[in-house]
Amino acid sequence: MQIDIPAHIEKLLYLHDALVVPGFGGFTATRTPATTDYVGGTVNPPSKTLVFSENLTVDDGLLTADIADAHGISTEDAARAVEEFVEKMRALLDQREIVTLPGVGRLYKNYVQKIQFLPDATNFNAASYGLPPLQFSPITRSREVSPPSPTPEPATQTPLPPAPPMPEPTYAPERTGGQAGWGTALGIILLLAALAVGIWYWKFRDKPATEETVTPETEVVETPTDNKSTDAKETAPKEDEKPAKVAEEDPDKLAQESLEAKEREAREKVNVARNGRECILVIASLSDKTNADKLRRLLQEENYQEYYQFNGKAHVVGIRFHYLKASEIEEKKSALKALTGVNYIAVKKK
């Protein structure tokens, strides 16, 4: 009897949050709430995220019981069918094949012989099963501006009668002489201060003048005229040597070097246009040389041009290739993730 075990696994994942395949591993479903993609303008319904673990090997009886009830066979026959299915899967994984469970995902072994799981986009949440992503777009609203309220007119006021005229004083108040005395004293103090400043300036003004008249005489006597002439004679030949050095350079040699540099630049541009730029993708930095050799053999089997470097502490393993478009780098990274199971691949040279 042919039993479609992947179909039973898919059906049970809709009903339970955990399912164990005896002797192989288990699937665990984590509920995730609805998510909003503001860039794409979509709202995704609630779903379940599947995770596979090789450590869950204890049989929970769900898969065996479901197969026995669906096909009307005993529990022992159902368990035997599950064991045969697990043996086939392990044989394919040991041959570096990818095992596909329709509706669930894909299983494969990475370079360290660990089983990796890539889930499909199936929504195992029974409450939101069949709900498609909701498209949305921002709503534009026109804002109405209310006209300004009219200002109320000022109320008319009745004119007040004019105030009666104030009576004129019949006498003038007498001023005290204290304020006039303080003003006179302050003026005298300011005048004396200005006079003192003027005397000080007139007294010390002649001192710098005398110093200025003395310094030129001493400078003229002490400075020899012969030094200036000798310095001028010594510097003159040095200034004349610059044109001689420039004249010694060969203009034909300079033109030849410029032509060769342009030819090298043109050859590099043609090489980049044909083959593309070189890119190095670093897959892993391993301290164990045995694991590094396994990864290198895997890359050589897949016909990749490997990149290897030992920096004294770790073995850096990756690939090198030439690309013309930036999308080729992402395609290489996706292929390497599916081949090796490494989630992060660094770009060393781009």
KAMO-V47604 format. One record per pair of residues at least 4 apart in sequence whose ideal C-beta (glycine too) atoms are under 6 Angstrom apart, sorted by the first residue. I is the first residue (numbers start at 1). J is the second residue. D is the distance in Angstrom with one decimal. If there is no record, write none. Layout:
# KAMO-V47604
i = [I	I]
j = [J	J]
d = [D	D]
This chain:
# KAMO-V47604
i = [3	5	6	6	8	8	9	10	10	12	12	12	12	13	13	14	14	17	18	19	19	20	20	20	22	22	23	24	25	25	25	25	26	26	27	27	28	29	29	29	30	31	32	32	33	34	34	35	36	37	41	41	41	42	42	43	44	45	45	46	46	47	47	48	48	50	52	54	61	64	64	64	67	68	68	68	73	73	89	92	92	93	98	98	99	100	103	105	105	105	105	106	107	107	108	109	109	110	110	110	110	111	111	111	111	116	201	215	218	219	243	272	275	276	276	276	278	279	279	279	280	280	280	280	280	281	281	281	282	282	282	282	283	283	283	283	283	283	284	285	285	286	286	286	287	289	292	292	295	296	296	299	299	304	305	306	307	307	307	308	309	310	323	323	333	336	336]
j = [81	85	101	102	66	67	104	103	104	16	19	62	66	19	124	124	126	29	28	27	62	26	56	60	59	82	86	86	52	53	54	56	53	56	50	52	51	48	50	124	49	48	47	49	46	45	46	44	43	42	135	136	137	133	135	134	133	128	131	125	128	123	125	124	125	119	117	115	65	75	78	79	78	73	75	78	77	78	99	97	99	109	106	108	107	106	122	117	118	119	120	118	115	117	116	113	115	114	116	340	341	294	295	298	340	341	205	219	222	223	247	277	322	322	323	324	322	323	329	350	307	318	320	348	349	318	319	345	316	318	346	348	317	318	336	340	342	345	317	314	316	291	292	315	314	315	315	317	317	306	317	304	306	319	320	319	318	319	320	317	316	315	328	329	345	340	345]
d = [5.0	4.7	4.4	5.6	5.3	5.7	6.0	4.3	5.5	5.6	5.1	5.6	6.0	5.8	4.8	5.4	5.3	4.7	5.2	5.0	5.9	4.1	5.2	4.7	4.0	5.8	5.1	4.6	5.8	5.9	4.5	5.8	5.8	2.8	5.5	5.7	4.9	4.1	5.6	5.8	4.7	5.7	5.6	5.5	5.5	5.7	5.1	4.8	5.2	4.7	5.9	5.6	5.8	4.4	5.8	4.2	5.2	4.0	4.0	5.3	4.7	4.4	5.0	4.1	5.0	4.4	3.5	5.6	5.4	5.8	4.6	5.1	4.1	5.5	5.2	4.3	4.3	5.9	5.1	4.1	5.3	5.0	5.4	4.6	4.4	5.1	5.3	5.7	5.3	4.1	5.0	4.7	5.9	5.7	5.6	5.6	5.8	5.3	5.4	5.5	2.9	5.5	4.8	5.2	5.1	4.3	6.0	6.0	5.9	5.6	6.0	6.0	4.6	4.1	4.8	4.1	5.6	5.4	5.8	5.3	5.3	5.9	4.9	4.2	4.2	5.0	5.4	5.4	6.0	4.1	4.4	5.1	5.6	5.0	6.0	5.9	5.5	5.7	5.6	4.5	5.1	4.8	4.6	4.9	5.5	5.9	3.7	5.4	4.9	5.6	5.8	4.3	4.7	4.5	5.3	5.9	4.3	5.7	4.6	5.7	4.5	5.4	4.1	5.9	4.9	5.8	5.7]
